[in-house]
Amino acid sequence: MDLREIRAYVAGDDPRRLDAAATARTGRPHVRALNEDRDDVTLLIVDFRLVMMWGTADTLRSVRAAQHLGMMGWQAVRRRGAVGLVIAEASGARSLAAAAGDAQMATLCRMLAHRHAEALAAGQAKVSLAEALTFAHRLAPPGAHVILATLPGGWTGAEDQVARLSRGRRLEVALILDPVEVAPPAFALPVKSGGLQCLARLRVAELSDHMDQLRKLGAVGHGIAP
């Protein structure tokens, strides 16, 4: 393996690359970066469909998704990897080709903010993630780290595309949770649907079935609490 440099550890680095000598000398974890790491590509997929434009606290689920992916993108840039973006919208998939550097992340963040504002203003129909995941399959090279931020079960109707995208890539699905799904109120709440109204008690979101389904599709799921 061809060593390129020894640098400070950042979240997402392989702990097997830790350099004991540099770590002991500086008092901070350092890792060995290899020339092969120039192929380090992270593709972020954000779900800006109508089902994500909802929230019970001060932040919509869609905004939490963008914030989480933004953090993942900055971590990748800090380890000198390339970052790209796919946005799932009702009107279709939009993308930003992968590139490295702070300027790339600044462009990516501006694109997230602009497309989210557009998604809020638009009347959106219900669509699956199939088109965005198919687009991501074309953009993500073999060996890429792909991170999809959506709601629990958000991939319904796109299972085949999830399985295809996970082949030869590390596919991580961030399940963005709303505060009420993490700590629901202890009392029943009035629920109205059409002309019907009743009292219902909310429960903590159960993610085990979603995790099992993702595992069978070749992906890894993580619950992302507020």
FIZA-496285 format. One record per residue (C-alpha): residue number from 1; x, y, z. Coordinates in steps of 0.001 Angstrom, whole numbers, plus 500000, padded with zeros to 6 digits. Last residue first. Layout:
REM residues N
[NUM, [X, Y, Z]] ...
REM end
This chain:
REM residues 226
[226, [466688, 514847, 517202]] [225, [467191, 511075, 516886]] [224, [468837, 509492, 513860]] [223, [467946, 505776, 513690]] [222, [470538, 503873, 511699]] [221, [470001, 501417, 508854]] [220, [472574, 499302, 507031]] [219, [471960, 498218, 503441]] [218, [472143, 494888, 501615]] [217, [468422, 494544, 500897]] [216, [468055, 491935, 503644]] [215, [469713, 494359, 506057]] [214, [467293, 497078, 505013]] [213, [464345, 494837, 505827]] [212, [465785, 493909, 509213]] [211, [466438, 497552, 510099]] [210, [462879, 498499, 509140]] [209, [461469, 495683, 511268]] [208, [463621, 496779, 514224]] [207, [462681, 500461, 513988]] [206, [459825, 500798, 516473]] [205, [458928, 504482, 516859]] [204, [457902, 505293, 520440]] [203, [454140, 505195, 520760]] [202, [451346, 507716, 520281]] [201, [448050, 507463, 522147]] [200, [444921, 508140, 520117]] [199, [441704, 510044, 520770]] [198, [439063, 510153, 518035]] [197, [437755, 512241, 515146]] [196, [436134, 511252, 511876]] [195, [434844, 513704, 509264]] [194, [438050, 513640, 507230]] [193, [440733, 512389, 509544]] [192, [440987, 513966, 512980]] [191, [443205, 512788, 515831]] [190, [442848, 514106, 519383]] [189, [445856, 513220, 521550]] [188, [446143, 510648, 524338]] [187, [448511, 511368, 527214]] [186, [452100, 510322, 527906]] [185, [453447, 512505, 525127]] [184, [455759, 510790, 522606]] [183, [459514, 510781, 523269]] [182, [461373, 509414, 520235]] [181, [458598, 509440, 517654]] [180, [457332, 512803, 518945]] [179, [460807, 514263, 518488]] [178, [460792, 513353, 514778]] [177, [463125, 510628, 513571]] [176, [465352, 510632, 510497]] [175, [466171, 507054, 509502]] [174, [469679, 507335, 508074]] [173, [470175, 504612, 505459]] [172, [473752, 503498, 504856]] [171, [474788, 501889, 501587]] [170, [478396, 500731, 501330]] [169, [478806, 499955, 497638]] [168, [479414, 496849, 495525]] [167, [475734, 495959, 495489]] [166, [473895, 498434, 497742]] [165, [472476, 500415, 494818]] [164, [470813, 497317, 493353]] [163, [469176, 496362, 496648]] [162, [467883, 499902, 497204]] [161, [466582, 500068, 493617]] [160, [464687, 496806, 494044]] [159, [463159, 498053, 497304]] [158, [461868, 501258, 495703]] [157, [458142, 500951, 496417]] [156, [458670, 501568, 500120]] [155, [462036, 503367, 500536]] [154, [460637, 505818, 503120]] [153, [459961, 502967, 505545]] [152, [461349, 504970, 508464]] [151, [461915, 508514, 507140]] [150, [464685, 509472, 504726]] [149, [468393, 510244, 504638]] [148, [470323, 508053, 502185]] [147, [474096, 507738, 502641]] [146, [476227, 506119, 499921]] [145, [479862, 505240, 500581]] [144, [481477, 504429, 497252]] [143, [483214, 501105, 496577]] [142, [481913, 500832, 493040]] [141, [481195, 504312, 491642]] [140, [478120, 506283, 492757]] [139, [476607, 508407, 489973]] [138, [474699, 505811, 487953]] [137, [473311, 504095, 491044]] [136, [472347, 507499, 492440]] [135, [470074, 508116, 489446]] [134, [468344, 504791, 490063]] [133, [468006, 505770, 493718]] [132, [466459, 509126, 492778]] [131, [463994, 507496, 490369]] [130, [462926, 504779, 492819]] [129, [462421, 507054, 495827]] [128, [458651, 506748, 495536]] [127, [456193, 509474, 494608]] [126, [453261, 511175, 496336]] [125, [452401, 514454, 494634]] [124, [453970, 517743, 495603]] [123, [452438, 521202, 495722]] [122, [455536, 523344, 495467]] [121, [456587, 526042, 497934]] [120, [458159, 523652, 500424]] [119, [460021, 521810, 497672]] [118, [461416, 525069, 496294]] [117, [462707, 526082, 499737]] [116, [464279, 522645, 500099]] [115, [465882, 522954, 496667]] [114, [467516, 526259, 497583]] [113, [468799, 525155, 501001]] [112, [470181, 521856, 499719]] [111, [471809, 523565, 496740]] [110, [473475, 526110, 499010]] [109, [474816, 523264, 501150]] [108, [476222, 521454, 498096]] [107, [477912, 524593, 496805]] [106, [479558, 525169, 500196]] [105, [480531, 521496, 500303]] [104, [482218, 521754, 496907]] [103, [484030, 524930, 497924]] [102, [485376, 523180, 501017]] [101, [487127, 520526, 498959]] [100, [486476, 517377, 496963]] [99, [484154, 516617, 494065]] [98, [481152, 514401, 493399]] [97, [478623, 515516, 490794]] [96, [475628, 517471, 492067]] [95, [472232, 515953, 491427]] [94, [468538, 516475, 490910]] [93, [465926, 513711, 490874]] [92, [462379, 514239, 489705]] [91, [459439, 516629, 490108]] [90, [458333, 514962, 493332]] [89, [461790, 515506, 494721]] [88, [464701, 513225, 495632]] [87, [467960, 515172, 495823]] [86, [471235, 513482, 494848]] [85, [474523, 514867, 496143]] [84, [478254, 514321, 495672]] [83, [481246, 514322, 498011]] [82, [484925, 513628, 497272]] [81, [487297, 512601, 500066]] [80, [489971, 514688, 501696]] [79, [489450, 513372, 505258]] [78, [487941, 516742, 506089]] [77, [485793, 516515, 502966]] [76, [484205, 513283, 504201]] [75, [483431, 514801, 507601]] [74, [481911, 517848, 505897]] [73, [479626, 515586, 503876]] [72, [478454, 513610, 506891]] [71, [477577, 516857, 508688]] [70, [475659, 518091, 505655]] [69, [473872, 514764, 505481]] [68, [472620, 515155, 509043]] [67, [471563, 518763, 508511]] [66, [469714, 517907, 505300]] [65, [467810, 515086, 507005]] [64, [466964, 517299, 509983]] [63, [465608, 519859, 507513]] [62, [463411, 517218, 505874]] [61, [462071, 516141, 509270]] [60, [460964, 519719, 509842]] [59, [462524, 521663, 512709]] [58, [461050, 523560, 515670]] [57, [459026, 520679, 517086]] [56, [456263, 518532, 515606]] [55, [457647, 518074, 512107]] [54, [456581, 517594, 508513]] [53, [457938, 518133, 505031]] [52, [459397, 514628, 504779]] [51, [456247, 513009, 503360]] [50, [456124, 515723, 500672]] [49, [459403, 514582, 499108]] [48, [462720, 516186, 499961]] [47, [464575, 512917, 500624]] [46, [468317, 513530, 500620]] [45, [470860, 511251, 498970]] [44, [474533, 511863, 499818]] [43, [477255, 510200, 497759]] [42, [480614, 509757, 499468]] [41, [483638, 509017, 497284]] [40, [487094, 507960, 498526]] [39, [488937, 507209, 495252]] [38, [491830, 509390, 496380]] [37, [492036, 506891, 499238]] [36, [494175, 504658, 496999]] [35, [497030, 507058, 497649]] [34, [496924, 506047, 501283]] [33, [496161, 508066, 504392]] [32, [497705, 506732, 507616]] [31, [495719, 507828, 510648]] [30, [496317, 510124, 513615]] [29, [494656, 510107, 517042]] [28, [495801, 513032, 519232]] [27, [498568, 513057, 521859]] [26, [500975, 514342, 519229]] [25, [503827, 511842, 519585]] [24, [501701, 508910, 520748]] [23, [499237, 509309, 517862]] [22, [502050, 509798, 515369]] [21, [503751, 506579, 516520]] [20, [500574, 504495, 516763]] [19, [499292, 505330, 513283]] [18, [495589, 504508, 513159]] [17, [494554, 502919, 509842]] [16, [492591, 500112, 511515]] [15, [490370, 502842, 512968]] [14, [488960, 503402, 509436]] [13, [488115, 507082, 509211]] [12, [484442, 508083, 509489]] [11, [484959, 510762, 512118]] [10, [488296, 512485, 511614]] [9, [491780, 511296, 512580]] [8, [494631, 513764, 512175]] [7, [496984, 513170, 509248]] [6, [499742, 510856, 508066]] [5, [500396, 511196, 504354]] [4, [500337, 509467, 500964]] [3, [501342, 505919, 501902]] [2, [501298, 503442, 498987]] [1, [500000, 500000, 500000]] 
REM end
